Amino acid sequence: MDHFDAQPRRLRSLFGVFFAPEVTAALLPLARPALRLTAGGAGAVRFGGAPLLPPGEPWPSWQGRPLDYLGSVDFGLVPEVPGLPREGTAAFYYAAGPPRPWGDALSHRGAWRVFHGDLQKTDREPVPDVALDAETFLSLPAPQEPLLQRVEARFSGTLPVYEQLHAAWRQHVWPDATPVHQLGGWPALIQRPLGPDCHRASSGLPPDAPLTPEQSLTAGEEWRLLLQLDSDDRLDRHWGDPGRLYFSTRVGEPLETTWMTLQAT
């Protein structure tokens, strides 16, 4: 993958080959900076390890099940990305054992927890861990995202070509077979856009409740990816084949209100 500063130029050139200037002008602003997480680094991002909690906070549980510690992110030590906190450490927990909550119902609230701020190590036994490096890249919205449907409505015939270019860009920014762990930006979807699903579940609506195009667009803008956690053999974490956990935050709200969605095949 080339340096982040070169990616906007490369993306503009890629779109310019296949699209008219007005279509390229509509697509380019949709790209969002994100952080690609790969093995290495000094531990600003660590999956597993010594569990962290706020001082005096009891171990989180849901329906009588102790939650599993997933890892932590020190936002003060990773590159700045719009939409992500600029300071403080976040610790992530989830009811990882079967039956796993998918985050598609209001009753699943509490099956995951995100703590953010001044966290401390607990006396619990550390779990197998891996330190990750954070590298900035430009992420593109998946073809299923409501924003792309709006572009297609304006410029008919754009979407089939964009699907191919989106796949090529994904290969460019994720050139190897490492797990697709990510902070911020557009998620690498397995199924459906996150925003409308987060809106439905957090509002108590059924997973397939119909939304108007405007409602879907609003939900896509309100809910932004915080952390994408892929299946990872190094941690013996498997969410499906493939499967990923997505932690999404609503713009302007604290990380403690994060909604989690599990997608798998």
VOGU-3710 file (C-alpha; in Angstrom, 3 decimals, decimal comma):
1> mdhfdaqprr> 0,000/0,000/0,000  1,307/3,458/-0,857  1,734/6,305/1,645  -1,477/7,894/2,900  -0,648/11,285/1,357  -0,589/9,663/-2,090  -3,897/7,838/-1,718  -6,248/10,742/-2,583  -4,350/11,284/-5,840  -4,377/7,582/-6,634
11> lrslfgvffa> -8,083/7,328/-5,891  -8,865/10,369/-8,062  -6,866/8,843/-10,921  -8,635/5,490/-10,521  -12,107/7,041/-10,601  -11,134/9,409/-13,420  -10,392/6,517/-15,750  -13,896/5,082/-15,438  -16,196/7,965/-14,501  -17,131/11,372/-15,837
21> pevtaallpl> -15,722/14,292/-13,818  -19,063/15,015/-12,151  -19,341/11,409/-10,924  -15,777/11,440/-9,607  -16,557/14,717/-7,831  -19,556/13,057/-6,144  -17,619/9,947/-5,071  -14,324/11,323/-3,787  -15,770/13,229/-0,783  -17,305/9,965/0,456
31> arpalrltag> -13,868/8,500/1,294  -13,032/8,552/5,010  -9,637/8,236/6,720  -9,343/5,122/8,875  -6,676/3,191/10,779  -5,583/-0,197/9,508  -4,433/-2,379/12,411  -1,605/-4,809/11,706  0,749/-6,870/13,850  3,526/-4,898/15,520
41> gagavrfgga> 3,633/-1,562/17,257  4,267/-0,544/20,827  0,895/-1,533/22,253  -1,260/1,553/21,662  -3,746/-0,991/20,306  -3,706/-4,318/22,081  -6,166/-7,165/21,656  -6,176/-9,353/24,737  -3,687/-8,729/27,504  -4,385/-7,492/31,033
51> pllppgepwp> -8,051/-6,460/31,370  -8,704/-2,764/32,004  -11,604/-1,157/33,879  -12,377/2,202/35,484  -11,346/2,344/39,162  -13,928/0,551/41,305  -15,920/-0,751/38,313  -17,151/-4,353/38,839  -16,504/-6,934/36,166  -19,240/-6,446/33,518
61> swqgrpldyl> -21,820/-9,148/32,947  -24,974/-9,697/30,925  -27,866/-11,985/31,864  -25,664/-13,651/34,445  -22,777/-14,184/32,009  -19,421/-12,506/32,710  -18,300/-10,633/29,618  -15,045/-11,496/27,864  -12,267/-8,932/27,638  -11,382/-8,176/23,998
71> gsvdfglvpe> -8,685/-5,510/24,243  -7,910/-1,809/24,443  -7,045/1,260/22,385  -5,031/4,218/23,670  -6,368/6,967/21,408  -3,683/9,395/22,509  -1,027/7,193/20,902  -2,621/6,452/17,507  -2,753/8,817/14,500  -5,615/11,303/14,608
81> vpglpregta> -8,597/10,330/12,471  -11,839/12,341/12,207  -14,571/10,791/14,309  -12,270/9,016/16,759  -11,441/10,285/20,255  -8,117/12,106/20,565  -7,325/10,978/24,078  -8,122/8,387/26,693  -8,044/4,610/26,632  -11,030/2,488/25,616
91> afyyaagppr> -11,515/-1,108/26,780  -13,856/-3,477/24,929  -15,877/-6,360/26,377  -18,316/-8,814/24,781  -20,289/-11,957/25,643  -18,133/-13,953/23,220  -19,200/-17,469/24,146  -22,138/-19,208/22,445  -24,912/-18,391/22,090  -23,517/-15,073/20,919
101> pwgdalshrg> -25,708/-11,970/20,835  -25,657/-10,433/17,346  -26,658/-6,947/18,429  -29,818/-7,074/16,309  -32,270/-6,609/19,196  -32,720/-4,070/21,969  -32,584/-6,947/24,492  -28,910/-7,452/23,575  -27,918/-4,118/25,102  -25,382/-4,874/27,808
111> awrvfhgdlq> -23,950/-7,915/26,002  -20,971/-5,679/25,225  -19,422/-2,799/27,113  -16,990/-0,053/26,165  -15,223/1,872/28,927  -13,342/5,052/28,065  -11,139/7,302/30,158  -8,611/6,673/32,890  -8,602/2,884/33,108  -6,617/0,575/35,369
121> ktdrepvpdv> -5,475/-3,029/35,207  -7,626/-5,481/37,130  -6,484/-8,480/39,141  -7,898/-10,830/36,508  -5,553/-13,172/34,670  -4,316/-11,664/31,367  -5,591/-13,314/28,193  -3,453/-14,109/25,109  -2,617/-10,835/23,426  -1,197/-9,221/20,318
131> aldaetflsl> 0,045/-5,644/19,927  -1,057/-3,862/16,758  0,273/-0,971/14,728  -2,151/1,700/13,412  -1,624/2,894/9,830  -3,780/5,586/8,218  -5,551/4,771/4,956  -8,522/6,010/2,927  -11,588/3,809/3,272  -14,438/3,717/0,770
141> papqepllqr> -18,114/3,048/1,479  -19,322/-0,409/0,499  -21,649/-0,496/-2,526  -24,555/-1,372/-0,191  -24,262/1,893/1,759  -27,257/4,268/1,416  -24,966/7,072/0,202  -24,010/4,991/-2,835  -27,651/4,354/-3,614  -28,136/8,121/-3,734
151> vearfsgtlp> -25,207/8,508/-6,142  -26,680/5,787/-8,347  -30,009/7,615/-8,380  -28,225/10,741/-9,664  -25,869/9,000/-12,083  -27,500/5,817/-13,352  -25,067/3,022/-14,122  -22,437/4,155/-11,614  -22,934/1,385/-9,073  -21,889/-1,692/-11,143
161> vyeqlhaawr> -18,590/-0,002/-12,042  -18,077/1,290/-8,512  -18,484/-2,243/-7,130  -15,460/-3,379/-9,127  -13,389/-0,328/-8,194  -14,327/-0,734/-4,533  -13,067/-4,321/-4,613  -9,822/-3,204/-6,290  -9,281/-0,482/-3,690  -9,910/-2,945/-0,860
171> qhvwpdatpv> -7,214/-5,180/-2,306  -4,892/-2,182/-2,539  -5,267/-1,087/1,087  -5,502/-4,651/2,457  -2,911/-6,399/0,256  -2,318/-9,434/2,463  -4,383/-12,062/4,232  -4,057/-10,636/7,737  -7,251/-10,131/9,771  -9,118/-6,974/8,788
181> hqlggwpali> -8,940/-5,080/12,091  -9,760/-1,378/11,776  -10,435/1,824/13,694  -12,793/4,441/12,247  -13,663/5,019/8,598  -15,998/2,862/6,537  -16,384/-0,747/7,690  -15,476/-3,776/5,604  -18,965/-5,257/5,542  -19,866/-8,921/5,396
191> qrplgpdchr> -23,610/-8,329/5,175  -25,519/-5,041/5,501  -24,685/-1,405/6,300  -24,192/-0,824/10,009  -26,031/2,478/10,428  -29,574/1,299/9,638  -29,071/-1,901/11,665  -27,782/0,050/14,686  -30,761/2,401/14,380  -33,258/-0,474/14,263
201> assglppdap> -31,793/-2,464/17,137  -31,127/0,474/19,473  -34,662/1,782/18,813  -36,299/-1,582/19,529  -37,329/-2,186/15,908  -37,231/-5,659/14,288  -34,079/-6,406/12,241  -36,006/-6,225/8,961  -38,210/-3,240/9,814  -38,482/-1,137/6,641
211> ltpeqsltag> -36,808/2,270/6,637  -37,363/5,052/4,147  -34,354/6,040/2,023  -34,066/9,228/4,064  -34,109/7,300/7,355  -31,395/4,979/6,058  -29,256/7,921/4,966  -29,676/9,622/8,345  -28,795/6,437/10,224  -25,709/5,992/8,060
221> eewrlllqld> -24,548/9,489/8,936  -25,384/9,257/12,650  -23,676/5,916/13,318  -19,937/5,699/12,611  -17,555/2,776/12,959  -15,406/2,864/16,083  -13,727/-0,560/15,976  -13,902/-3,453/13,542  -12,635/-6,687/15,083  -12,061/-9,574/12,687
231> sddrldrhwg> -11,737/-13,274/13,424  -8,124/-13,902/14,447  -6,362/-17,246/14,892  -3,650/-15,582/16,994  -6,236/-14,845/19,687  -8,390/-17,923/19,056  -11,281/-15,555/18,330  -13,659/-16,664/15,594  -16,890/-14,843/14,863  -17,902/-16,887/11,787
241> dpgrlyfstr> -16,385/-17,902/8,472  -15,791/-15,077/7,864  -17,142/-13,097/10,783  -16,513/-9,667/12,295  -17,573/-7,586/15,283  -18,391/-3,940/14,619  -18,551/-1,372/17,419  -20,336/1,774/16,208  -20,862/5,085/17,968  -23,476/7,728/17,406
251> vgeplettwm> -21,916/11,070/16,476  -21,521/13,297/19,527  -22,294/10,600/22,106  -19,835/9,028/24,583  -18,192/5,709/23,748  -20,118/4,037/26,552  -23,240/4,203/24,331  -21,531/2,215/21,559  -23,685/-0,349/19,743  -22,165/-3,656/18,614
261> tlqat> -23,134/-5,706/15,568  -21,917/-9,185/14,666  -21,895/-10,146/10,988  -20,960/-13,589/9,720  -21,653/-15,983/6,872
//
